[in-house]
Amino acid sequence: VKLDTGKKSIGPISEQETPAFLSALNDFYRTSHFNDFFDAHSYVYGPALRLFNDSIMKHFDQEWYTRFYGTPPAEQFRIVIGFVNGPSCYGPSRQLVGQSKEVFSIIGYAANRKGQPVLMADLGTVVHEFNHSFIKIEGDTKNALAKSGKNIKSYSAFCMKQQAYDSWQTILEESLVRAAEKCYFIEHGDGKVDKGIRNEMNHGFFWMPELV
């Protein structure tokens, strides 16, 4: 197992310690009978899964991506409800040898005072995350956009840094993802697209109207 973390530290486990950690994790799964524990708590996650499927996935047009981009996704997209992960959403990925890359959308989860599930995401979150599978600035395109990308980063550095977008490449990719999200809702007749574009501008993506 190779951890592709770039220059960022993801925790106290080093690459050298990873095999031992995974062995211990698998042993914990077996000796703790975790699957029995998981099944016994279906009453906790069952309602949240039903809520997610009924309120979000039932309305999600996955075929739009092939129509819009002209090609099916090269990556496998997985959605995970983060029951033990707090209210935030995350987007990790993994690449198993000989298999397609898997991109995960970890959807934040919370509960109200009655113990009822509250998902920290909506249809827009899912539409947004799926677009990341299609948008990659690399190769000749990256070289061609480098000068303009650096200018954009300089122009919007403060706003982007507040959102953890530290490179011009990430800023451009995120811009395209957000614009594609708006295109999805335009095709599906959502009347709140203009409000969404203004919201992106408030977050420093001042070029969003022209990009959409």
C-alpha positions as a Markdown table, in Angstrom:
| # | Residue | x | y | z |
|---|---|---|---|---|
| 1 | Val | 0.0 | 0.0 | 0.0 |
| 2 | Lys | 1.4 | 3.4 | -1.0 |
| 3 | Leu | 0.0 | 6.5 | 0.5 |
| 4 | Asp | -0.1 | 9.3 | -2.1 |
| 5 | Thr | -0.2 | 12.3 | 0.2 |
| 6 | Gly | 2.1 | 14.7 | -1.6 |
| 7 | Lys | 3.8 | 16.9 | 0.9 |
| 8 | Lys | 0.8 | 16.8 | 3.3 |
| 9 | Ser | 0.7 | 14.7 | 6.5 |
| 10 | Ile | -2.5 | 12.9 | 6.9 |
| 11 | Gly | -1.9 | 11.5 | 10.4 |
| 12 | Pro | 0.6 | 9.8 | 12.7 |
| 13 | Ile | 1.0 | 6.7 | 10.5 |
| 14 | Ser | 4.0 | 6.7 | 8.2 |
| 15 | Glu | 4.2 | 4.8 | 4.9 |
| 16 | Gln | 6.6 | 2.3 | 6.6 |
| 17 | Glu | 4.0 | 1.7 | 9.3 |
| 18 | Thr | 1.1 | 1.2 | 7.0 |
| 19 | Pro | 1.3 | -2.6 | 6.4 |
| 20 | Ala | 1.4 | -3.2 | 10.2 |
| 21 | Phe | -1.5 | -0.8 | 10.7 |
| 22 | Leu | -3.6 | -2.5 | 8.1 |
| 23 | Ser | -2.9 | -5.9 | 9.5 |
| 24 | Ala | -3.9 | -4.7 | 13.0 |
| 25 | Leu | -7.0 | -3.1 | 11.6 |
| 26 | Asn | -8.1 | -6.4 | 9.8 |
| 27 | Asp | -7.4 | -8.3 | 13.0 |
| 28 | Phe | -9.6 | -5.9 | 15.0 |
| 29 | Tyr | -12.4 | -6.3 | 12.4 |
| 30 | Arg | -12.3 | -10.1 | 12.9 |
| 31 | Thr | -11.8 | -10.4 | 16.6 |
| 32 | Ser | -14.3 | -7.7 | 17.6 |
| 33 | His | -17.0 | -9.2 | 15.3 |
| 34 | Phe | -17.4 | -5.8 | 13.9 |
| 35 | Asn | -19.8 | -7.0 | 11.2 |
| 36 | Asp | -22.2 | -8.2 | 13.9 |
| 37 | Phe | -21.9 | -4.7 | 15.6 |
| 38 | Phe | -22.6 | -3.1 | 12.2 |
| 39 | Asp | -25.7 | -5.1 | 11.5 |
| 40 | Ala | -27.0 | -4.6 | 15.1 |
| 41 | His | -27.0 | -0.8 | 14.5 |
| 42 | Ser | -28.9 | -0.7 | 11.2 |
| 43 | Tyr | -31.6 | 1.3 | 13.0 |
| 44 | Val | -29.1 | 4.1 | 13.2 |
| 45 | Tyr | -27.9 | 4.3 | 9.6 |
| 46 | Gly | -31.0 | 2.8 | 7.9 |
| 47 | Pro | -33.1 | 6.0 | 8.1 |
| 48 | Ala | -30.2 | 8.2 | 6.9 |
| 49 | Leu | -29.6 | 6.0 | 3.9 |
| 50 | Arg | -33.3 | 6.1 | 3.1 |
| 51 | Leu | -33.3 | 9.9 | 3.5 |
| 52 | Phe | -30.3 | 10.2 | 1.2 |
| 53 | Asn | -31.8 | 8.0 | -1.5 |
| 54 | Asp | -35.2 | 9.6 | -1.4 |
| 55 | Ser | -34.2 | 13.2 | -1.1 |
| 56 | Ile | -31.1 | 13.2 | -3.3 |
| 57 | Met | -30.3 | 10.2 | -5.4 |
| 58 | Lys | -33.8 | 9.7 | -6.7 |
| 59 | His | -33.4 | 13.1 | -8.4 |
| 60 | Phe | -29.9 | 12.7 | -9.6 |
| 61 | Asp | -29.4 | 12.4 | -13.4 |
| 62 | Gln | -26.1 | 10.5 | -13.7 |
| 63 | Glu | -26.5 | 10.2 | -17.5 |
| 64 | Trp | -26.1 | 13.9 | -17.8 |
| 65 | Tyr | -22.4 | 13.7 | -17.5 |
| 66 | Thr | -22.0 | 11.5 | -20.6 |
| 67 | Arg | -24.2 | 13.9 | -22.5 |
| 68 | Phe | -22.4 | 17.0 | -21.2 |
| 69 | Tyr | -18.8 | 15.8 | -21.5 |
| 70 | Gly | -19.3 | 13.5 | -24.5 |
| 71 | Thr | -17.6 | 10.5 | -22.7 |
| 72 | Pro | -18.4 | 8.2 | -19.8 |
| 73 | Pro | -16.4 | 8.8 | -16.6 |
| 74 | Ala | -13.0 | 7.2 | -16.4 |
| 75 | Glu | -13.3 | 6.8 | -12.6 |
| 76 | Gln | -15.6 | 4.9 | -10.4 |
| 77 | Phe | -17.5 | 7.3 | -8.1 |
| 78 | Arg | -18.5 | 6.1 | -4.6 |
| 79 | Ile | -20.8 | 7.9 | -2.2 |
| 80 | Val | -20.3 | 7.2 | 1.5 |
| 81 | Ile | -22.4 | 8.6 | 4.4 |
| 82 | Gly | -19.9 | 9.6 | 7.1 |
| 83 | Phe | -21.8 | 8.5 | 10.1 |
| 84 | Val | -18.7 | 8.7 | 12.4 |
| 85 | Asn | -17.0 | 11.6 | 10.6 |
| 86 | Gly | -18.9 | 14.7 | 11.7 |
| 87 | Pro | -20.7 | 17.2 | 9.6 |
| 88 | Ser | -18.0 | 18.0 | 7.0 |
| 89 | Cys | -17.8 | 16.5 | 3.5 |
| 90 | Tyr | -14.6 | 15.1 | 2.0 |
| 91 | Gly | -13.3 | 13.8 | -1.3 |
| 92 | Pro | -10.6 | 11.2 | -1.0 |
| 93 | Ser | -9.7 | 8.7 | -3.8 |
| 94 | Arg | -7.8 | 5.4 | -4.2 |
| 95 | Gln | -6.2 | 3.6 | -7.1 |
| 96 | Leu | -6.0 | -0.2 | -6.8 |
| 97 | Val | -3.5 | -2.0 | -9.0 |
| 98 | Gly | -5.1 | -3.0 | -12.3 |
| 99 | Gln | -8.4 | -1.3 | -11.5 |
| 100 | Ser | -10.1 | 2.0 | -12.3 |
| 101 | Lys | -9.5 | 4.9 | -9.9 |
| 102 | Glu | -12.2 | 5.2 | -7.3 |
| 103 | Val | -13.3 | 8.7 | -6.2 |
| 104 | Phe | -15.2 | 8.9 | -2.9 |
| 105 | Ser | -17.6 | 11.6 | -1.8 |
| 106 | Ile | -17.8 | 11.4 | 2.0 |
| 107 | Ile | -21.1 | 13.1 | 2.9 |
| 108 | Gly | -21.3 | 14.7 | 6.4 |
| 109 | Tyr | -23.9 | 13.5 | 8.8 |
| 110 | Ala | -25.5 | 14.9 | 11.9 |
| 111 | Ala | -28.7 | 14.3 | 14.0 |
| 112 | Asn | -31.3 | 16.7 | 15.3 |
| 113 | Arg | -32.5 | 16.8 | 18.9 |
| 114 | Lys | -34.9 | 14.0 | 18.2 |
| 115 | Gly | -32.1 | 11.8 | 16.9 |
| 116 | Gln | -33.3 | 12.1 | 13.4 |
| 117 | Pro | -30.7 | 12.1 | 10.6 |
| 118 | Val | -29.6 | 15.4 | 9.0 |
| 119 | Leu | -27.5 | 15.1 | 5.9 |
| 120 | Met | -24.9 | 17.9 | 5.5 |
| 121 | Ala | -25.3 | 17.8 | 1.8 |
| 122 | Asp | -27.8 | 18.2 | -1.0 |
| 123 | Leu | -28.2 | 17.3 | -4.7 |
| 124 | Gly | -25.8 | 20.2 | -5.6 |
| 125 | Thr | -23.1 | 18.5 | -3.5 |
| 126 | Val | -23.4 | 15.2 | -5.4 |
| 127 | Val | -23.6 | 17.0 | -8.8 |
| 128 | His | -20.5 | 19.0 | -7.8 |
| 129 | Glu | -18.4 | 16.0 | -6.7 |
| 130 | Phe | -19.2 | 13.9 | -9.7 |
| 131 | Asn | -17.8 | 16.7 | -12.0 |
| 132 | His | -14.4 | 16.3 | -10.3 |
| 133 | Ser | -14.1 | 13.0 | -12.1 |
| 134 | Phe | -14.1 | 14.7 | -15.5 |
| 135 | Ile | -12.1 | 17.9 | -14.9 |
| 136 | Lys | -8.3 | 17.6 | -14.7 |
| 137 | Ile | -5.9 | 20.3 | -16.0 |
| 138 | Glu | -2.8 | 18.4 | -17.0 |
| 139 | Gly | -0.3 | 17.9 | -19.9 |
| 140 | Asp | -0.4 | 20.5 | -22.7 |
| 141 | Thr | -3.5 | 22.1 | -21.3 |
| 142 | Lys | -1.7 | 22.8 | -18.0 |
| 143 | Asn | 1.2 | 24.3 | -19.8 |
| 144 | Ala | -1.1 | 26.5 | -22.0 |
| 145 | Leu | -3.0 | 27.8 | -19.0 |
| 146 | Ala | -0.1 | 28.3 | -16.6 |
| 147 | Lys | 0.3 | 32.0 | -17.2 |
| 148 | Ser | -3.4 | 32.9 | -17.0 |
| 149 | Gly | -3.8 | 30.6 | -14.1 |
| 150 | Lys | -1.1 | 32.3 | -12.1 |
| 151 | Asn | -2.6 | 35.7 | -12.8 |
| 152 | Ile | -6.0 | 34.5 | -11.6 |
| 153 | Lys | -4.4 | 33.1 | -8.4 |
| 154 | Ser | -2.7 | 36.4 | -7.8 |
| 155 | Tyr | -5.9 | 38.3 | -8.4 |
| 156 | Ser | -8.0 | 36.1 | -6.0 |
| 157 | Ala | -5.3 | 34.8 | -3.6 |
| 158 | Phe | -6.9 | 35.9 | -0.4 |
| 159 | Cys | -10.3 | 34.5 | -1.1 |
| 160 | Met | -9.0 | 31.2 | -2.4 |
| 161 | Lys | -6.6 | 30.7 | 0.5 |
| 162 | Gln | -9.5 | 31.0 | 2.9 |
| 163 | Gln | -11.0 | 28.0 | 1.1 |
| 164 | Ala | -7.8 | 26.0 | 1.0 |
| 165 | Tyr | -7.3 | 26.4 | -2.8 |
| 166 | Asp | -3.5 | 27.1 | -2.8 |
| 167 | Ser | -2.5 | 26.4 | -6.4 |
| 168 | Trp | -3.7 | 28.0 | -9.7 |
| 169 | Gln | -4.4 | 24.6 | -11.1 |
| 170 | Thr | -6.8 | 23.8 | -8.2 |
| 171 | Ile | -8.5 | 27.2 | -8.6 |
| 172 | Leu | -9.1 | 26.6 | -12.3 |
| 173 | Glu | -10.3 | 23.1 | -11.8 |
| 174 | Glu | -12.7 | 24.2 | -9.0 |
| 175 | Ser | -13.9 | 27.0 | -11.2 |
| 176 | Leu | -14.8 | 24.5 | -14.0 |
| 177 | Val | -16.4 | 22.1 | -11.6 |
| 178 | Arg | -18.6 | 24.8 | -10.1 |
| 179 | Ala | -19.5 | 26.1 | -13.6 |
| 180 | Ala | -20.4 | 22.6 | -14.7 |
| 181 | Glu | -22.6 | 22.2 | -11.7 |
| 182 | Lys | -24.6 | 25.3 | -12.8 |
| 183 | Cys | -24.9 | 23.9 | -16.3 |
| 184 | Tyr | -26.4 | 20.7 | -14.8 |
| 185 | Phe | -29.1 | 22.7 | -13.1 |
| 186 | Ile | -29.7 | 24.9 | -16.1 |
| 187 | Glu | -30.5 | 21.8 | -18.2 |
| 188 | His | -32.8 | 20.5 | -15.4 |
| 189 | Gly | -34.8 | 23.7 | -15.1 |
| 190 | Asp | -33.6 | 24.9 | -11.7 |
| 191 | Gly | -34.7 | 28.5 | -11.1 |
| 192 | Lys | -32.0 | 29.2 | -8.5 |
| 193 | Val | -29.0 | 29.1 | -10.9 |
| 194 | Asp | -28.6 | 32.9 | -10.9 |
| 195 | Lys | -28.5 | 32.9 | -7.1 |
| 196 | Gly | -25.9 | 30.1 | -7.2 |
| 197 | Ile | -23.7 | 32.1 | -9.6 |
| 198 | Arg | -23.9 | 35.1 | -7.3 |
| 199 | Asn | -23.0 | 32.9 | -4.4 |
| 200 | Glu | -19.9 | 31.7 | -6.3 |
| 201 | Met | -18.9 | 35.3 | -6.9 |
| 202 | Asn | -19.2 | 36.0 | -3.2 |
| 203 | His | -16.7 | 33.2 | -2.6 |
| 204 | Gly | -14.2 | 34.8 | -4.9 |
| 205 | Phe | -15.0 | 33.2 | -8.2 |
| 206 | Phe | -15.7 | 36.5 | -9.9 |
| 207 | Trp | -15.5 | 35.1 | -13.4 |
| 208 | Met | -18.3 | 32.6 | -12.9 |
| 209 | Pro | -21.0 | 34.3 | -15.1 |
| 210 | Glu | -18.8 | 34.2 | -18.1 |
| 211 | Leu | -17.5 | 30.7 | -17.4 |
| 212 | Val | -21.1 | 29.3 | -17.2 |
